[in-house]
Amino acid sequence: MAFEVEITETAASRIDDLRKRDQRRHKKVVKTLGFLEQDPHHPGLASHRYETLDSRHGEKVWESYVENRTPSAWRLWWFFGPGEGKITVVDVGPHP
C-alpha cells in the first residue's frame, strides 16, 4: 500500500533551502521521501518511534534515516495521518 505524503511548511522550507545549498543531501531527502511513500517500514529507512516527541494532537512521531554513519546524519520526522493512508512529514534535518 502506497501512502500519500504531506509535508508541513517547516519541512518544505528546509527541503527547499537544502535544494539551494546542498544538492547531494537534497537528492537523499527526495529518495527517502520516495521510500517513505512506498513503505514507511522499508529497511533502508530504519524507521523507529521517536519517543521524546509526539505531535500536537497526540500522534506518535517516527524518525527515519536520510543518512547513516555520517557526522550530523540527516533524519525525517513524521507521523501517520491525518486520515487513512496518509503520512505527514513534520521536519527534516540533522540528528540531534
DSSP file (Angstrom, degrees, kcal/mol; ACC not computed):
  #  RESIDUE AA STRUCTURE BP1 BP2  ACC     N-H-->O    O-->H-N    N-H-->O    O-->H-N    TCO  KAPPA ALPHA  PHI   PSI    X-CA   Y-CA   Z-CA
    1    1 A M              0   0    0      0, 0.0     2,-0.2     0, 0.0    84,-0.0   0.000 360.0 360.0 360.0 123.1    0.0    0.0    0.0
    2    2 A A        -     0   0    0     37,-0.1     2,-0.3     1,-0.0    36,-0.2  -0.587 360.0-141.0 -83.6 149.5    1.4    3.4   -1.0
    3    3 A F        -     0   0    0     34,-3.5     2,-0.6    -2,-0.2    83,-0.2  -0.795  12.2-122.3-108.9 151.8    0.9    6.4    1.2
    4    4 A E  E     -a   86   0A   0     81,-2.9    83,-2.6    -2,-0.3     2,-0.6  -0.856  30.9-147.8 -89.6 123.2    0.2   10.0    0.4
    5    5 A V  E     -a   87   0A   0     -2,-0.6     2,-0.4    81,-0.2    83,-0.2  -0.837  13.6-170.4-100.5 122.4    3.0   12.1    1.9
    6    6 A E  E     -a   88   0A   0     81,-3.4    83,-3.3    -2,-0.6     2,-0.5  -0.854   9.3-151.0-105.8 146.4    2.1   15.6    3.1
    7    7 A I  E     -a   89   0A   0     -2,-0.4    83,-0.2    81,-0.2    81,-0.1  -0.973  12.4-129.2-123.6 127.4    4.9   17.9    4.1
    8    8 A T     >  -     0   0    0     81,-2.5     4,-2.8    -2,-0.5     5,-0.2  -0.212  29.7-107.5 -66.2 163.3    4.5   20.7    6.7
    9    9 A E  H  > S+     0   0    0      1,-0.2     4,-2.5     2,-0.2     5,-0.2   0.887 120.4  54.2 -59.0 -39.9    5.6   24.2    5.9
   10   10 A T  H  > S+     0   0    0      2,-0.2     4,-2.0     1,-0.2    -1,-0.2   0.946 112.0  42.2 -60.0 -50.1    8.6   23.9    8.2
   11   11 A A  H  > S+     0   0    0     79,-0.5     4,-2.5    78,-0.3    -2,-0.2   0.901 113.8  52.5 -65.7 -41.1    9.8   20.7    6.5
   12   12 A A  H  X S+     0   0    0     -4,-2.8     4,-2.5     1,-0.2    -1,-0.2   0.894 108.6  50.8 -62.3 -40.1    9.1   22.1    3.0
   13   13 A S  H  X S+     0   0    0     -4,-2.5     4,-2.5    -5,-0.2    -1,-0.2   0.912 111.4  47.6 -64.4 -42.8   11.1   25.2    3.8
   14   14 A R  H  X S+     0   0    0     -4,-2.0     4,-2.4     2,-0.2    -2,-0.2   0.906 112.4  49.2 -64.8 -41.1   14.0   23.2    5.0
   15   15 A I  H  X S+     0   0    0     -4,-2.5     4,-2.1     2,-0.2    -2,-0.2   0.908 111.9  48.7 -65.8 -41.4   13.9   20.9    1.9
   16   16 A D  H  X S+     0   0    0     -4,-2.5     4,-1.4     2,-0.2    -2,-0.2   0.914 111.7  49.0 -64.4 -42.9   13.8   24.0   -0.4
   17   17 A D  H  X S+     0   0    0     -4,-2.5     4,-1.8     1,-0.2     3,-0.2   0.900 110.5  51.5 -61.9 -40.7   16.7   25.6    1.4
   18   18 A L  H  X S+     0   0    0     -4,-2.4     4,-3.2     1,-0.2     8,-0.3   0.878 103.1  58.7 -64.1 -38.4   18.6   22.3    1.1
   19   19 A R  H  < S+     0   0    0     -4,-2.1    -1,-0.2     1,-0.2    -2,-0.2   0.867 111.2  42.6 -57.9 -36.8   17.9   22.2   -2.6
   20   20 A K  H  < S+     0   0    0     -4,-1.4    -1,-0.2    -3,-0.2    -2,-0.2   0.821 125.6  31.6 -78.8 -33.1   19.7   25.5   -3.0
   21   21 A R  H  < S+     0   0    0     -4,-1.8     2,-0.3     1,-0.2    -2,-0.2   0.801 127.8  21.8 -98.0 -33.5   22.6   24.8   -0.7
   22   22 A D     X  +     0   0    0     -4,-3.2     4,-2.5    -5,-0.2    -1,-0.2  -0.715  52.9 178.5-147.1  86.1   23.4   21.1   -0.9
   23   23 A Q  H  > S+     0   0    0     -2,-0.3     4,-2.4     1,-0.2     5,-0.2   0.855  83.9  56.3 -58.6 -38.8   22.2   19.1   -4.0
   24   24 A R  H  > S+     0   0    0      1,-0.2     4,-1.3     2,-0.2    -1,-0.2   0.939 112.7  39.6 -62.0 -48.3   23.8   15.9   -2.8
   25   25 A R  H  > S+     0   0    0      2,-0.2     4,-2.2     1,-0.2    -1,-0.2   0.873 112.2  57.2 -70.5 -36.7   21.8   15.8    0.5
   26   26 A H  H  X S+     0   0    0     -4,-2.5     4,-2.4    -8,-0.3    -2,-0.2   0.912 104.4  52.9 -59.1 -42.4   18.7   17.2   -1.2
   27   27 A K  H  X S+     0   0    0     -4,-2.4     4,-2.2     1,-0.2    -1,-0.2   0.882 107.9  51.2 -60.6 -38.9   18.8   14.2   -3.5
   28   28 A K  H  X S+     0   0    0     -4,-1.3     4,-2.5     2,-0.2    -1,-0.2   0.893 108.9  50.8 -65.4 -40.2   19.0   11.9   -0.5
   29   29 A V  H  X S+     0   0    0     -4,-2.2     4,-2.5     2,-0.2    -2,-0.2   0.926 110.5  48.8 -63.7 -44.3   16.0   13.6    1.1
   30   30 A V  H  X S+     0   0    0     -4,-2.4     4,-1.7     1,-0.2    -2,-0.2   0.907 111.8  49.4 -62.2 -41.8   13.9   13.1   -2.1
   31   31 A K  H  X S+     0   0    0     -4,-2.2     4,-2.1     1,-0.2    -1,-0.2   0.912 110.5  50.7 -62.6 -42.9   14.9    9.5   -2.3
   32   32 A T  H  X S+     0   0    0     -4,-2.5     4,-2.6     1,-0.2    -2,-0.2   0.894 107.2  53.5 -63.0 -41.0   13.9    9.0    1.4
   33   33 A L  H  X S+     0   0    0     -4,-2.5     4,-2.2     1,-0.2    -1,-0.2   0.876 107.5  52.5 -61.5 -36.9   10.5   10.6    0.8
   34   34 A G  H  X S+     0   0    0     -4,-1.7     4,-1.7     2,-0.2    -2,-0.2   0.915 110.3  46.3 -64.8 -43.7   10.0    8.1   -2.1
   35   35 A F  H  X S+     0   0    0     -4,-2.1     4,-3.3     1,-0.2    -2,-0.2   0.913 111.8  52.5 -62.8 -42.3   10.8    5.1    0.2
   36   36 A L  H  < S+     0   0    0     -4,-2.6    -2,-0.2     1,-0.2    -1,-0.2   0.894 107.9  51.4 -61.3 -40.7    8.5    6.6    2.8
   37   37 A E  H  < S+     0   0    0     -4,-2.2   -34,-3.5    -5,-0.2    -1,-0.2   0.882 116.9  39.2 -63.7 -39.3    5.7    6.9    0.3
   38   38 A Q  H  < S-     0   0    0     -4,-1.7    -2,-0.2     1,-0.2    -1,-0.2   0.894 139.8  -9.3 -78.9 -42.5    6.0    3.3   -0.8
   39   39 A D    ><  -     0   0    0     -4,-3.3     3,-2.3    -5,-0.2    -1,-0.2  -0.708  51.5-160.3-162.4 101.6    6.7    1.7    2.6
   40   40 A P  T 3  S+     0   0    0      0, 0.0     7,-0.2     0, 0.0    -4,-0.1   0.650  98.3  53.4 -62.5 -12.6    7.4    3.6    5.8
   41   41 A H  T 3  S+     0   0    0     -6,-0.1     5,-0.1    -5,-0.1    -5,-0.1   0.099  74.9 145.8-108.5  22.5    9.0    0.5    7.3
   42   42 A H    X>> -     0   0    0     -3,-2.3     3,-1.8    -7,-0.2     4,-0.8  -0.371  57.7-124.0 -54.8 133.2   11.4    0.0    4.4
   43   43 A P  G >45S+     0   0    0      0, 0.0     3,-0.7     0, 0.0    -1,-0.1   0.823 108.2  59.9 -54.8 -34.9   14.6   -1.5    5.9
   44   44 A G  G 345S+     0   0    0      1,-0.2    -2,-0.1     2,-0.1    21,-0.0   0.725 100.9  55.4 -67.8 -20.8   16.8    1.3    4.5
   45   45 A L  G <45S-     0   0    0     -3,-1.8    20,-3.5    19,-0.1    -1,-0.2   0.741  86.9-153.6 -81.3 -23.8   14.8    3.9    6.4
   46   46 A A  T <<5 -     0   0    0     -4,-0.8    17,-0.1    -3,-0.7    -2,-0.1   0.887  23.7-165.9  48.7  42.4   15.4    2.3    9.8
   47   47 A S      < +     0   0    0     -5,-0.5     2,-0.3    -7,-0.2    17,-0.2  -0.329  16.6 162.1 -62.7 134.9   12.1    3.9   10.9
   48   48 A H  E     -B   63   0A   0     15,-2.1    15,-3.0    -3,-0.1     2,-0.1  -0.988  45.1 -85.0-151.8 156.2   11.5    3.9   14.6
   49   49 A R  E     -B   62   0A   0     -2,-0.3     2,-1.1    13,-0.2    13,-0.3  -0.386  32.3-139.4 -63.2 133.4    9.3    5.7   17.1
   50   50 A Y  E >   -     0   0A   0     11,-3.0     3,-1.9     3,-0.2    11,-0.3  -0.782  21.2-170.4 -96.8  90.2   10.9    9.0   18.3
   51   51 A E  E 3  S+     0   0A   0     -2,-1.1    -1,-0.2     1,-0.3    11,-0.0   0.728  74.5  60.3 -59.3 -29.3    9.9    8.6   21.9
   52   52 A T  E 3  S+     0   0A   0     -3,-0.1     2,-0.4     1,-0.1    -1,-0.3   0.483 105.6  49.9 -83.0   0.1   10.8   12.1   23.0
   53   53 A L  E <   +     0   0A   0     -3,-1.9     8,-0.8     8,-0.2     2,-0.3  -0.990  53.6 172.9-143.1 131.0    8.4   13.8   20.6
   54   54 A D  E     -B   60   0A   0     -2,-0.4     6,-0.2     6,-0.2     5,-0.0  -0.928  40.7 -98.0-126.3 157.7    4.7   13.4   19.8
   55   55 A S    >   -     0   0    0      4,-2.1     3,-1.7    -2,-0.3    -1,-0.1  -0.134  39.3 -99.5 -69.5 170.4    2.7   15.7   17.6
   56   56 A R  T 3  S+     0   0    0      1,-0.3    -1,-0.1     2,-0.1    -2,-0.0   0.776 124.9  48.2 -59.6 -27.6    0.5   18.5   18.9
   57   57 A H  T 3  S-     0   0    0      2,-0.0    -1,-0.3     0, 0.0    -2,-0.1   0.251 124.4 -98.6-102.3  11.7   -2.5   16.2   18.5
   58   58 A G  S <  S+     0   0    0     -3,-1.7    -2,-0.1     1,-0.3     2,-0.1   0.467  70.3 148.8  91.2   1.6   -1.0   13.2   20.2
   59   59 A E        -     0   0    0      1,-0.1    -4,-2.1    -5,-0.0     2,-0.4  -0.397  55.5-106.3 -67.6 147.8    0.1   11.2   17.1
   60   60 A K  E     -B   54   0A   0     -6,-0.2    20,-0.5    20,-0.1     2,-0.4  -0.617  34.4-138.9 -74.7 127.9    3.2    9.1   17.6
   61   61 A V  E     -     0   0A   0     -8,-0.8   -11,-3.0    -2,-0.4     2,-0.3  -0.733  16.6-159.1 -93.2 138.4    6.1   10.6   15.8
   62   62 A W  E     -BC  49  78A   0     16,-3.8    16,-2.3    -2,-0.4     2,-0.4  -0.805   6.2-145.6-114.4 154.8    8.5    8.4   13.9
   63   63 A E  E     -BC  48  77A   0    -15,-3.0   -15,-2.1    -2,-0.3     2,-0.4  -0.975  15.3-173.9-121.1 134.8   12.1    9.0   12.8
   64   64 A S  E     - C   0  76A   0     12,-2.4    12,-2.5    -2,-0.4     2,-0.3  -0.968  27.3-108.8-128.9 147.1   13.6    7.7    9.5
   65   65 A Y  E     + C   0  75A   0    -20,-3.5    10,-0.2    -2,-0.4     3,-0.1  -0.523  31.2 170.1 -75.5 133.6   17.1    7.8    8.2
   66   66 A V  S    S+     0   0    0      8,-2.3     2,-0.3     1,-0.4     9,-0.2   0.660  83.8  10.0 -97.0 -39.5   18.1   10.1    5.3
   67   67 A E        -     0   0    0      7,-1.8    -1,-0.4   -22,-0.1     2,-0.3  -0.908  69.5-161.9-134.2 161.4   21.8    9.3    6.0
   68   68 A N        +     0   0    0     -2,-0.3     6,-0.1    -3,-0.1     7,-0.0  -0.990  67.3  15.1-144.4 150.0   23.6    6.8    8.3
   69   69 A R  S    S+     0   0    0     -2,-0.3    -1,-0.1     1,-0.2     0, 0.0   0.887  95.4 109.7  53.9  45.7   27.1    6.6    9.6
   70   70 A T  S >  S-     0   0    0     -3,-0.1     3,-1.2     4,-0.0    -1,-0.2  -0.991  79.7 -91.8-144.3 144.6   28.0   10.2    8.8
   71   71 A P  T 3  S+     0   0    0      0, 0.0     3,-0.1     0, 0.0    -3,-0.0  -0.314 112.0   5.3 -58.3 137.9   28.5   13.1   11.2
   72   72 A S  T 3  S-     0   0    0      1,-0.1     0, 0.0    23,-0.1     0, 0.0   0.884  92.3-160.1  53.0  44.2   25.3   15.0   11.7
   73   73 A A    <   -     0   0    0     -3,-1.2    22,-3.1    21,-0.2     2,-0.2  -0.229  14.8-117.1 -55.3 138.6   23.4   12.5    9.7
   74   74 A W  E     - D   0  94A   0     20,-0.3    -8,-2.3    -3,-0.1    -7,-1.8  -0.495  32.7-173.6 -84.2 151.1   20.0   13.8    8.5
   75   75 A R  E     -CD  65  93A   0     18,-3.1    18,-2.1   -10,-0.2     2,-0.4  -0.911  20.3-134.1-136.5 160.4   16.6   12.4    9.5
   76   76 A L  E     -CD  64  92A   0    -12,-2.5   -12,-2.4    -2,-0.3     2,-0.4  -0.954  15.8-157.2-111.7 138.7   13.0   12.8    8.7
   77   77 A W  E     +CD  63  91A   0     14,-2.8    13,-2.5    -2,-0.4    14,-1.5  -0.979  29.1 148.5-116.0 132.1   10.4   13.1   11.5
   78   78 A W  E     -CD  62  89A   0    -16,-2.3   -16,-3.8    -2,-0.4     2,-0.3  -0.931  30.2-148.1-153.8 168.1    6.8   12.1   10.6
   79   79 A F  E     - D   0  88A   0      9,-2.0     9,-2.9    -2,-0.3     2,-0.4  -0.969  32.8 -98.1-142.1 160.2    3.5   10.7   11.8
   80   80 A F  E     - D   0  87A   0    -20,-0.5     7,-0.3    -2,-0.3     3,-0.2  -0.645  69.7 -38.2 -77.2 129.5    0.7    8.6   10.3
   81   81 A G        -     0   0    0      5,-3.1   -75,-0.2    -2,-0.4    -2,-0.2  -0.569  10.0-142.5 115.0-177.1   -2.3   10.8    9.2
   82   82 A P  S    S-     0   0    0      0, 0.0    -1,-0.3     0, 0.0     5,-0.1   0.426 106.9 -14.3 -76.4 137.8   -4.3   12.9    9.1
   83   83 A G  S >  S-     0   0    0     -3,-0.2     3,-1.1    -2,-0.1     2,-0.1  -0.074 103.2 -41.7  90.1 167.7   -6.6   10.2    7.8
   84   84 A E  T 3  S+     0   0    0      1,-0.2     3,-0.1    -3,-0.1    -4,-0.0  -0.410 122.0  13.0 -68.6 135.8   -6.1    6.8    6.4
   85   85 A G  T 3  S+     0   0    0      1,-0.2   -81,-2.9    -2,-0.1     2,-0.4   0.645 100.6 115.9  77.0  15.6   -3.3    6.2    4.0
   86   86 A K  E <   -a    4   0A   0     -3,-1.1    -5,-3.1   -83,-0.2     2,-0.4  -0.893  43.2-167.3-120.7 149.8   -1.5    9.5    4.8
   87   87 A I  E     -aD   5  80A   0    -83,-2.6   -81,-3.4    -2,-0.4     2,-0.5  -0.996  10.3-152.7-129.6 136.2    1.8   10.4    6.3
   88   88 A T  E     -aD   6  79A   0     -9,-2.9    -9,-2.0    -2,-0.4     2,-0.7  -0.953   8.3-146.3-112.9 120.6    2.8   13.9    7.4
   89   89 A V  E     -aD   7  78A   0    -83,-3.3   -81,-2.5    -2,-0.5   -78,-0.3  -0.764  16.1-176.6 -84.9 118.6    6.4   14.9    7.4
   90   90 A V  E     -     0   0A   0    -13,-2.5   -79,-0.5    -2,-0.7     2,-0.3   0.880  59.5 -18.7 -84.7 -42.5    6.9   17.2   10.4
   91   91 A D  E     - D   0  77A   0    -14,-1.5   -14,-2.8   -81,-0.1     2,-0.3  -0.978  48.2-152.5-160.3 165.1   10.6   18.1    9.9
   92   92 A V  E     + D   0  76A   0     -2,-0.3   -16,-0.2   -16,-0.2   -18,-0.0  -0.988  41.1 101.4-144.2 140.1   13.8   17.1    8.3
   93   93 A G  E     - D   0  75A   0    -18,-2.1   -18,-3.1    -2,-0.3   -27,-0.1  -0.985  66.4 -32.3 169.3-174.6   17.3   17.9    9.5
   94   94 A P  E     - D   0  74A   0      0, 0.0   -20,-0.3     0, 0.0   -21,-0.2  -0.351  69.1 -96.6 -67.8 146.3   20.4   16.7   11.3
   95   95 A H              0   0    0    -22,-3.1   -23,-0.1     1,-0.2   -21,-0.0  -0.418 360.0 360.0 -61.4 129.8   20.1   14.2   14.0
   96   96 A P              0   0    0      0, 0.0    -1,-0.2     0, 0.0     0, 0.0   0.508 360.0 360.0 -68.5 360.0   20.0   16.0   17.4
